Amino acid sequence: MTSGAKRELYKMMIDQLKYDGYGATAQKVSEDTLTAVTCEDAGDDRLAKLVGKTLETEGAGEESTRKLDSWNTVYSYFGQGEQMVNRYYAVSGSIIRSAQFSQDGQYLVAGDASGTTQLYLISKMLSYKGEAKTASTTALARIFDENTHSVEDVQFSPRTPDIVTGSKDGTIRLFNYTQPRSKRSIAVFKDDHGVNAIAMHPSGFHILSGVDHPVIRLWDLRQERAFRAPDPISDLNNPNAGFVTTLDFSPDGRTFVSGSTDGTMKIWDPSQPRWVVMPIQHCHSGAEVTSVQYSKAGNQILTAGKDACVRVFDT
């Protein structure tokens, strides 16, 4: 769907809500989707009529609704959903906070609430047949337990055989997983606050960190120093400013996006004097933003929030 088509859809949704007497909800949708509407406009029911005609054309509303059942949709998408197999599972002994596949598909890393980071071999996982195997098998390749508090985020470096962890103990650590006898981190960056999220630059030379504080830091691995993101809207003096919960770099590495506990999403460009390109307030109806991610092409951003919604924004 093109951006123009989406805008028209949002406009029809807002008009339908206003027509049905849900003015406050219509205003909220308008704000969240950045769709301009005329306050005096009473709305219309074009969307309801269009949906009605579509259901008639498809044959029956009940059959169409049945096909949209979530499980049926998943099975239809994967083709053989009924035959999905739990090939492997791991029990860490604590809550898993983050997990990620390596770019080459050979490894999986997971960080848990006890401060432990675990590395698994995908080839070993896939070699098991029949009943799912547990972490007591040889798929568990390495354990790193240097963190003293919960590991909130884990990522693989795109440049070197390193795992990057962000922990509530206020550290960002790099572990080299090709050194079989080493459990110690090869580099440590310390913050004054617990780390909630990290993001690796596509070049592998920079790391973003979001902590229990409104300020974002950009760490330069070569210079071993941090650059603090400017404060564009006086976050430091705003008692309602939220902590950073999630981060992601664009595929070309030129911009990055952040989400916070106050429901704000921001798109940043470090090449600009004030960094922030676009702050979007209340992008999840004021609820905390729990996840942000650029699309592969970099032209859209996917967000998730504690309002039980996922949203897609055009960049």
C-alpha positions as CSV (number, residue, x, y, z in Angstrom):
1,M,0.0,0.0,0.0
2,T,1.4,3.4,-0.9
3,S,1.7,6.2,1.6
4,G,-1.0,8.1,-0.2
5,A,-3.4,5.1,0.0
6,K,-2.6,4.8,3.7
7,R,-3.4,8.5,4.3
8,E,-6.8,8.0,2.6
9,L,-7.5,4.9,4.7
10,Y,-6.7,6.8,7.9
11,K,-8.9,9.7,6.8
12,M,-11.8,7.3,6.1
13,M,-11.3,5.6,9.6
14,I,-11.4,9.0,11.2
15,D,-14.5,10.1,9.3
16,Q,-16.2,6.8,10.2
17,L,-15.5,7.3,13.9
18,K,-16.8,10.9,13.9
19,Y,-19.9,9.8,11.9
20,D,-20.6,7.1,14.6
21,G,-20.2,9.6,17.4
22,Y,-16.7,8.7,18.6
23,G,-15.2,12.2,18.3
24,A,-12.5,11.8,21.0
25,T,-11.3,8.5,19.5
26,A,-11.3,10.1,16.0
27,Q,-9.1,12.9,17.4
28,K,-6.7,10.4,18.9
29,V,-6.4,8.5,15.7
30,S,-5.7,11.7,13.9
31,E,-2.9,12.6,16.3
32,D,-1.3,9.2,16.3
33,T,-1.3,8.8,12.5
34,L,-0.5,12.5,11.8
35,T,-3.6,12.8,9.6
36,A,-5.0,16.3,9.4
37,V,-8.8,16.7,9.8
38,T,-11.2,19.5,9.9
39,C,-12.7,20.0,13.4
40,E,-16.1,21.1,12.0
41,D,-16.3,18.1,9.7
42,A,-19.1,15.7,10.9
43,G,-17.5,12.7,9.1
44,D,-19.2,10.2,6.9
45,D,-19.7,6.4,6.6
46,R,-17.8,5.7,3.4
47,L,-15.7,3.1,5.1
48,A,-18.7,1.2,6.4
49,K,-20.2,1.2,3.0
50,L,-17.0,0.1,1.3
51,V,-16.5,-2.8,3.8
52,G,-20.1,-3.9,3.3
53,K,-19.7,-4.0,-0.5
54,T,-16.5,-5.9,-0.2
55,L,-18.0,-8.6,2.1
56,E,-20.9,-9.0,-0.4
57,T,-18.5,-9.4,-3.3
58,E,-16.5,-12.1,-1.4
59,G,-19.6,-14.1,-0.9
60,A,-20.3,-14.0,2.8
61,G,-19.1,-12.0,5.7
62,E,-18.9,-15.1,8.0
63,E,-16.6,-17.0,5.7
64,S,-14.3,-14.0,5.3
65,T,-14.2,-13.4,9.1
66,R,-13.4,-17.1,9.7
67,K,-10.4,-16.9,7.3
68,L,-9.0,-14.0,9.3
69,D,-8.7,-16.1,12.4
70,S,-5.2,-15.5,13.7
71,W,-4.1,-19.2,13.7
72,N,-5.6,-19.8,10.3
73,T,-3.7,-16.8,9.0
74,V,-0.4,-18.1,10.4
75,Y,-0.9,-21.6,9.1
76,S,-1.9,-20.3,5.7
77,Y,1.2,-18.1,5.6
78,F,3.7,-20.8,6.5
79,G,1.9,-23.4,4.4
80,Q,2.5,-26.3,6.8
81,G,1.8,-24.7,10.1
82,E,0.3,-27.9,11.5
83,Q,3.7,-29.6,11.1
84,M,5.8,-26.9,12.9
85,V,8.2,-28.7,15.2
86,N,9.8,-27.5,18.5
87,R,13.3,-28.6,17.6
88,Y,15.2,-27.3,20.6
89,Y,14.6,-25.4,23.8
90,A,16.9,-24.1,26.5
91,V,16.2,-23.5,30.2
92,S,18.5,-20.9,31.6
93,G,17.1,-20.8,35.1
94,S,16.1,-17.2,34.8
95,I,13.9,-14.9,32.7
96,I,15.2,-14.5,29.2
97,R,15.4,-10.7,28.5
98,S,16.8,-10.7,24.9
99,A,17.8,-13.1,22.2
100,Q,19.3,-12.8,18.7
101,F,20.6,-14.8,15.7
102,S,24.0,-14.0,14.3
103,Q,24.1,-12.5,10.8
104,D,25.6,-15.6,9.3
105,G,23.0,-17.8,11.0
106,Q,25.5,-20.0,12.8
107,Y,24.8,-18.8,16.4
108,L,22.1,-17.7,18.7
109,V,22.8,-15.6,21.8
110,A,20.5,-15.0,24.8
111,G,20.8,-12.8,27.9
112,D,18.8,-13.4,31.1
113,A,17.8,-11.7,34.2
114,S,20.5,-13.3,36.3
115,G,23.2,-11.5,34.3
116,T,24.2,-14.6,32.2
117,T,24.8,-14.5,28.5
118,Q,24.5,-17.9,26.6
119,L,25.8,-18.7,23.1
120,Y,24.3,-21.6,21.1
121,L,25.3,-23.4,18.0
122,I,22.4,-23.5,15.4
123,S,23.9,-26.5,13.6
124,K,23.6,-28.5,16.8
125,M,20.1,-27.4,17.4
126,L,19.0,-28.4,13.9
127,S,20.8,-31.8,14.1
128,Y,18.4,-33.2,16.7
129,K,15.4,-35.2,15.5
130,G,12.3,-36.2,17.3
131,E,11.8,-34.9,20.9
132,A,13.0,-31.4,21.6
133,K,16.4,-31.3,23.3
134,T,17.4,-29.1,26.2
135,A,20.4,-26.9,27.1
136,S,22.1,-29.9,28.7
137,T,23.1,-30.9,25.2
138,T,26.2,-29.7,23.3
139,A,24.3,-26.9,21.5
140,L,25.2,-24.7,24.4
141,A,28.6,-23.4,23.3
142,R,29.6,-20.7,25.7
143,I,28.4,-19.0,28.9
144,F,29.5,-15.5,29.9
145,D,28.6,-14.5,33.4
146,E,30.5,-11.3,34.1
147,N,27.5,-9.1,34.4
148,T,26.2,-8.6,37.9
149,H,22.6,-7.6,37.0
150,S,20.1,-8.5,34.3
151,V,21.3,-8.5,30.7
152,E,18.6,-6.5,29.0
153,D,19.8,-6.5,25.4
154,V,22.3,-8.7,23.4
155,Q,23.5,-8.2,19.8
156,F,26.2,-9.6,17.5
157,S,28.8,-7.3,16.1
158,P,28.5,-7.1,12.3
159,R,32.3,-6.6,11.9
160,T,34.0,-8.9,14.5
161,P,33.2,-12.2,16.3
162,D,31.9,-10.4,19.3
163,I,28.8,-10.4,21.4
164,V,27.6,-7.0,22.8
165,T,25.6,-6.9,26.0
166,G,23.7,-4.1,27.7
167,S,23.0,-4.7,31.4
168,K,21.2,-3.2,34.4
169,D,24.6,-3.1,36.1
170,G,25.3,0.0,33.9
171,T,27.8,-1.7,31.6
172,I,28.1,-2.4,27.9
173,R,30.4,-5.4,27.4
174,L,32.0,-7.0,24.4
175,F,32.7,-10.7,24.5
176,N,34.8,-12.5,21.8
177,Y,33.2,-15.9,21.3
178,T,36.1,-17.4,19.2
179,Q,38.3,-17.6,22.3
180,P,37.2,-20.9,23.9
181,R,38.8,-20.4,27.3
182,S,38.0,-16.8,27.8
183,K,34.9,-15.8,29.7
184,R,36.1,-12.2,30.4
185,S,34.9,-9.2,28.3
186,I,37.4,-7.7,25.9
187,A,36.0,-4.2,26.4
188,V,33.7,-2.5,29.0
189,F,31.9,0.8,28.7
190,K,30.3,2.1,31.9
191,D,27.2,4.3,32.3
192,D,25.8,5.9,35.5
193,H,22.4,4.2,34.8
194,G,21.2,0.7,34.0
195,V,21.2,-0.1,30.3
196,N,17.9,-1.0,28.7
197,A,18.7,-1.1,25.0
198,I,21.7,-1.2,22.7
199,A,22.0,-1.0,18.9
200,M,25.1,-1.7,16.7
201,H,25.9,0.5,13.8
202,P,26.1,-1.4,10.5
203,S,29.8,-0.6,10.3
204,G,30.4,-2.2,13.7
205,F,32.4,0.8,15.0
206,H,29.6,2.4,17.1
207,I,27.1,1.4,19.7
208,L,24.0,3.2,20.8
209,S,22.9,2.9,24.4
210,G,19.5,3.7,26.0
211,V,19.4,3.7,29.8
212,D,17.2,4.6,32.8
213,H,17.6,8.3,31.8
214,P,16.3,10.4,28.9
215,V,19.8,10.9,27.3
216,I,21.1,8.5,24.6
217,R,24.8,7.9,24.2
218,L,26.8,6.9,21.0
219,W,29.9,5.0,21.9
220,D,32.9,5.0,19.5
221,L,34.7,1.7,19.8
222,R,37.9,3.0,18.1
223,Q,38.3,6.0,20.3
224,E,36.7,4.3,23.4
225,R,34.6,7.4,24.2
226,A,31.0,8.3,24.3
227,F,29.1,11.1,22.6
228,R,25.9,12.3,24.3
229,A,22.9,13.0,22.1
230,P,21.8,16.7,22.3
231,D,18.7,17.5,24.3
232,P,16.3,18.9,21.7
233,I,13.1,19.4,23.9
234,S,14.6,20.0,27.3
235,D,14.2,16.4,28.4
236,L,16.6,16.9,31.3
237,N,14.4,19.6,32.8
238,N,11.2,17.8,32.1
239,P,10.0,15.6,35.0
240,N,7.8,13.6,32.7
241,A,10.6,12.7,30.3
242,G,10.8,9.0,29.8
243,F,13.7,6.6,29.9
244,V,14.9,5.1,26.6
245,T,13.6,1.5,26.2
246,T,14.5,0.6,22.6
247,L,16.9,1.6,19.7
248,D,17.6,0.7,16.1
249,F,19.9,2.0,13.4
250,S,18.7,2.5,9.8
251,P,20.2,0.0,7.3
252,D,22.5,2.7,5.9
253,G,23.5,3.8,9.4
254,R,22.7,7.5,8.8
255,T,19.8,7.7,11.2
256,F,18.5,5.9,14.2
257,V,15.2,5.6,16.0
258,S,14.4,5.5,19.7
259,G,11.4,4.7,21.9
260,S,10.8,5.6,25.5
261,T,8.6,5.0,28.5
262,D,6.7,8.3,28.0
263,G,5.4,7.0,24.7
264,T,7.6,9.1,22.4
265,M,9.4,7.9,19.3
266,K,12.2,10.0,17.9
267,I,14.1,9.7,14.6
268,W,17.7,11.0,15.0
269,D,20.3,12.1,12.5
270,P,23.7,12.7,14.2
271,S,24.9,14.7,11.2
272,Q,22.5,17.5,12.1
273,P,23.3,20.1,14.7
274,R,20.5,19.1,17.1
275,W,20.4,15.4,15.9
276,V,16.6,15.0,16.2
277,V,14.8,14.9,12.8
278,M,11.3,14.1,14.0
279,P,9.9,13.6,17.5
280,I,6.5,11.8,17.5
281,Q,4.7,12.2,20.8
282,H,2.2,9.7,22.1
283,C,2.8,7.4,19.1
284,H,1.2,4.6,21.2
285,S,-1.6,6.7,22.8
286,G,0.9,7.7,25.5
287,A,1.8,4.2,26.5
288,E,5.4,3.0,26.7
289,V,7.1,2.2,23.4
290,T,8.6,-1.3,23.8
291,S,10.2,-1.9,20.4
292,V,11.3,0.0,17.3
293,Q,12.8,-1.4,14.1
294,Y,13.6,-0.1,10.6
295,S,12.4,-2.1,7.6
296,K,15.1,-3.6,5.4
297,A,14.7,-0.8,2.9
298,G,14.8,1.8,5.7
299,N,11.7,3.5,4.4
300,Q,9.4,2.4,7.3
301,I,9.6,2.0,11.0
302,L,7.8,-0.7,13.0
303,T,6.9,0.1,16.6
304,A,5.3,-1.9,19.4
305,G,3.9,-0.5,22.6
306,K,2.1,-1.2,25.9
307,D,-1.2,-0.1,24.3
308,A,-1.3,-3.7,22.8
309,C,-0.7,-2.3,19.3
310,V,2.0,-2.5,16.6
311,R,2.3,0.5,14.2
312,V,4.1,1.2,11.0
313,F,5.4,4.7,10.2
314,D,6.7,6.0,6.8
315,T,10.1,7.7,7.2
